[in-house]
């Protein structure tokens, strides 16, 4: 069963991310992994970790917009 909080990605982007994971393992760990293992790693990151990064981005955007709006209000005459 898929987590409804999962961040959706296109097949093309998924393929790029799987390739990036495989390259990371090869370059950083000198370990070759296949598409299945890299795909499972991507699924874990997407389902378990990505929502936290997304939420942090939303919070950062909110803070930026709030501060920008307050700056805008400060130039009133």
Backbone as a chain_set.jsonl record, in Angstrom:
{"seq": "XXXXXXXXXXXXXXXXXXXXXXXXXXXXXXXXXXXXXXXXXXXXXXXXXXXXXXXXXXXXXXXXXXXXXXXXXXXXX", "coords": {"N": [[0.844, -1.187, 0.0], [0.579, 2.171, -0.855], [1.9, 5.116, 0.587], [-0.035, 7.93, 1.252], [1.132, 10.372, 1.526], [3.283, 10.441, -0.062], [5.65, 11.817, -2.276], [5.067, 12.535, -5.58], [6.607, 11.501, -8.632], [7.693, 11.724, -12.035], [8.069, 9.038, -14.465], [10.361, 9.402, -15.997], [11.877, 11.148, -14.38], [12.158, 9.506, -12.166], [13.733, 7.454, -13.261], [16.078, 8.93, -13.76], [16.791, 9.56, -11.132], [17.225, 7.017, -10.045], [19.442, 6.289, -11.546], [21.22, 8.219, -10.57], [21.468, 7.394, -7.903], [22.64, 4.88, -8.266], [25.074, 5.707, -9.407], [26.102, 7.162, -7.256], [26.549, 5.116, -5.318], [28.462, 3.661, -6.716], [30.572, 5.535, -7.101], [31.1, 6.606, -4.52], [31.1, 4.481, -2.74], [32.251, 2.445, -4.047], [30.718, 0.345, -5.013], [28.685, -1.648, -6.944], [25.323, -1.412, -7.718], [22.11, -2.69, -8.608], [19.265, -1.8, -10.698], [16.922, -2.519, -9.294], [17.629, -2.526, -6.535], [18.493, 0.147, -6.267], [16.099, 1.402, -6.941], [14.468, 0.589, -4.814], [15.784, 1.88, -2.74], [15.335, 4.528, -3.514], [12.529, 4.572, -3.287], [12.261, 4.282, -0.503], [13.498, 6.668, 0.397], [11.831, 8.555, -0.809], [9.323, 7.981, 0.344], [9.743, 7.998, 3.13], [11.607, 10.014, 3.889], [11.576, 12.285, 2.151], [9.089, 13.732, 2.569], [9.65, 15.204, 4.898], [11.67, 16.972, 4.053], [10.197, 18.369, 2.162], [8.224, 19.553, 3.787], [9.877, 21.224, 5.298], [10.728, 22.951, 3.296], [8.289, 24.19, 2.682], [7.823, 25.508, 5.113], [10.072, 27.215, 5.183], [9.532, 28.766, 2.917], [7.167, 30.021, 3.715], [8.11, 31.561, 5.882], [9.891, 33.269, 4.514], [8.088, 34.607, 2.783], [6.398, 35.837, 4.671], [8.216, 37.557, 5.983], [8.962, 39.151, 3.815], [6.546, 40.375, 3.148], [6.131, 41.864, 5.489], [8.284, 43.632, 5.231], [7.446, 45.0, 2.965], [5.16, 46.283, 3.918], [6.369, 48.106, 5.579], [7.154, 50.244, 4.028], [5.085, 51.911, 3.63], [3.381, 55.088, 3.307]], "CA": [[0.0, 0.0, 0.0], [1.376, 3.398, -0.961], [1.649, 6.186, 1.537], [-0.649, 9.046, 0.527], [1.987, 11.549, 1.666], [4.419, 10.255, -0.949], [5.855, 12.822, -3.311], [4.979, 11.903, -6.898], [7.614, 11.864, -9.63], [7.461, 11.1, -13.332], [8.925, 7.885, -14.75], [11.65, 9.918, -16.467], [12.613, 11.661, -13.224], [12.501, 8.328, -11.357], [14.872, 6.811, -13.919], [17.246, 9.783, -13.503], [17.147, 9.426, -9.714], [17.801, 5.678, -9.882], [20.787, 6.384, -12.11], [22.033, 9.002, -9.638], [21.738, 6.543, -6.739], [23.62, 3.883, -8.7], [26.357, 6.402, -9.545], [26.585, 7.474, -5.91], [27.107, 3.901, -4.73], [29.667, 3.294, -7.441], [31.637, 6.521, -6.889], [31.395, 6.86, -3.109], [31.25, 3.241, -1.974], [32.856, 1.463, -4.934], [29.786, -0.78, -4.978], [27.697, -1.61, -8.015], [24.0, -1.908, -7.353], [21.227, -2.763, -9.759], [18.091, -0.929, -10.74], [15.97, -2.883, -8.249], [18.12, -2.025, -5.239], [18.457, 1.607, -6.32], [14.685, 1.782, -6.906], [13.991, 0.407, -3.435], [16.378, 2.976, -1.964], [14.595, 5.726, -3.887], [11.198, 4.483, -2.68], [12.412, 4.572, 0.932], [13.775, 8.102, 0.548], [10.637, 9.288, -1.232], [8.21, 7.754, 1.259], [10.067, 8.235, 4.537], [12.434, 11.197, 4.148], [11.219, 13.439, 1.32], [8.061, 14.609, 3.141], [10.266, 16.126, 5.862], [12.319, 18.021, 3.272], [9.112, 19.152, 1.576], [7.641, 20.377, 4.845], [10.844, 22.27, 5.636], [10.654, 23.919, 2.204], [7.061, 24.962, 2.871], [8.053, 26.406, 6.263], [11.024, 28.25, 4.764], [8.818, 29.661, 1.993], [6.24, 30.814, 4.523], [8.908, 32.547, 6.615], [10.367, 34.24, 3.543], [6.958, 35.429, 2.333], [5.976, 36.653, 5.81], [9.205, 38.623, 6.168], [8.885, 40.037, 2.65], [5.318, 41.167, 3.289], [6.377, 42.839, 6.546], [9.145, 44.663, 4.642], [6.608, 45.768, 2.045], [4.294, 47.157, 4.721], [7.181, 49.141, 6.221], [7.406, 51.395, 3.124], [3.866, 52.71, 3.492], [3.541, 56.519, 3.619]], "C": [[0.889, 1.251, 0.0], [0.929, 4.407, 0.073], [1.082, 7.382, 0.783], [0.154, 10.335, 0.639], [3.216, 11.469, 0.767], [4.466, 11.364, -1.998], [5.906, 12.115, -4.654], [6.07, 12.416, -7.824], [7.271, 11.14, -10.934], [8.398, 9.902, -13.507], [10.308, 8.349, -15.194], [12.502, 10.411, -15.303], [13.041, 10.51, -12.321], [13.72, 7.621, -11.944], [16.159, 7.602, -13.691], [17.727, 9.61, -12.055], [17.761, 8.058, -9.425], [19.227, 5.669, -10.416], [21.719, 7.143, -11.167], [22.399, 8.179, -8.403], [22.783, 5.493, -7.097], [25.008, 4.507, -8.836], [26.942, 6.756, -8.189], [27.243, 6.243, -5.283], [28.409, 3.51, -5.407], [30.824, 4.237, -7.099], [32.04, 6.669, -5.433], [31.693, 5.59, -2.322], [31.937, 2.137, -2.769], [32.043, 0.169, -4.938], [28.789, -0.622, -6.117], [26.388, -2.173, -7.492], [23.125, -1.862, -8.601], [20.063, -1.797, -9.654], [17.109, -1.228, -9.611], [16.389, -2.311, -6.904], [18.075, -0.501, -5.195], [17.014, 2.103, -6.264], [14.094, 1.645, -5.518], [14.534, 1.507, -2.523], [15.624, 4.275, -2.244], [13.208, 5.721, -3.255], [11.249, 4.798, -1.193], [12.608, 6.066, 1.156], [12.513, 8.902, 0.258], [9.509, 9.159, -0.215], [8.504, 8.193, 2.69], [10.772, 9.568, 4.805], [11.973, 12.443, 3.399], [10.119, 14.31, 1.92], [8.617, 15.605, 4.172], [10.962, 17.281, 5.148], [11.278, 18.949, 2.652], [8.52, 20.097, 2.618], [8.585, 21.499, 5.264], [10.846, 23.346, 4.56], [9.422, 24.792, 2.311], [7.248, 25.958, 4.01], [9.002, 27.541, 5.895], [10.363, 29.251, 3.826], [7.869, 30.572, 2.747], [6.992, 31.924, 5.264], [9.397, 33.64, 5.686], [9.241, 35.182, 3.12], [6.477, 36.351, 3.456], [6.923, 37.831, 6.002], [9.16, 39.629, 5.024], [7.66, 40.938, 2.738], [5.49, 42.22, 4.378], [7.279, 43.961, 6.051], [8.341, 45.567, 3.736], [5.734, 46.753, 2.838], [5.086, 48.287, 5.37], [7.415, 50.353, 5.313], [6.138, 52.229, 2.905], [4.142, 54.155, 3.891], [2.406, 56.974, 4.469]], "O": [[1.837, 1.35, 0.779], [-0.255, 4.53, 0.388], [1.654, 7.807, -0.221], [-0.119, 11.294, -0.082], [4.09, 12.334, 0.828], [3.437, 11.783, -2.528], [6.703, 11.197, -4.845], [6.415, 13.597, -7.81], [6.64, 10.083, -10.927], [9.391, 9.768, -12.792], [11.315, 7.755, -14.809], [13.7, 10.131, -15.239], [14.143, 10.52, -11.773], [14.631, 7.235, -11.213], [17.214, 7.014, -13.454], [18.928, 9.525, -11.798], [18.71, 7.953, -8.648], [20.12, 5.095, -9.793], [22.874, 6.756, -10.985], [23.526, 8.265, -7.914], [23.707, 5.243, -6.322], [26.003, 3.908, -8.428], [28.154, 6.659, -7.993], [28.363, 6.322, -4.779], [29.353, 3.077, -4.746], [31.936, 3.779, -6.837], [33.223, 6.843, -5.143], [32.449, 5.619, -1.351], [32.18, 1.044, -2.258], [32.587, -0.934, -4.876], [28.13, 0.411, -6.24], [26.342, -3.254, -6.906], [23.376, -1.09, -9.526], [19.902, -1.081, -8.666], [16.527, -0.31, -9.034], [15.586, -1.682, -6.215], [17.662, 0.078, -4.19], [16.731, 3.11, -5.616], [13.308, 2.489, -5.089], [13.827, 2.001, -1.645], [15.312, 5.031, -1.323], [12.755, 6.746, -2.744], [10.38, 5.501, -0.676], [11.952, 6.66, 2.012], [12.171, 9.824, 0.999], [8.811, 10.136, 0.058], [7.621, 8.699, 3.383], [10.55, 10.183, 5.848], [11.982, 13.54, 3.958], [10.196, 15.532, 1.8], [8.107, 16.718, 4.299], [10.863, 18.431, 5.576], [11.459, 20.166, 2.623], [8.34, 21.288, 2.363], [8.137, 22.608, 5.553], [10.954, 24.531, 4.875], [9.487, 25.996, 2.062], [6.873, 27.123, 3.884], [8.765, 28.694, 6.255], [10.607, 30.453, 3.93], [7.778, 31.764, 2.45], [6.564, 33.078, 5.272], [9.328, 34.82, 6.031], [9.414, 36.401, 3.1], [6.181, 37.521, 3.211], [6.483, 38.969, 6.165], [9.306, 40.831, 5.248], [7.735, 42.128, 2.433], [5.042, 43.354, 4.211], [7.071, 45.121, 6.408], [8.538, 46.782, 3.741], [5.597, 47.916, 2.458], [4.514, 49.332, 5.681], [7.841, 51.4, 5.802], [6.13, 53.147, 2.085], [5.024, 54.422, 4.708], [2.347, 58.145, 4.844]]}, "num_chains": 1, "name": "protein.A"}
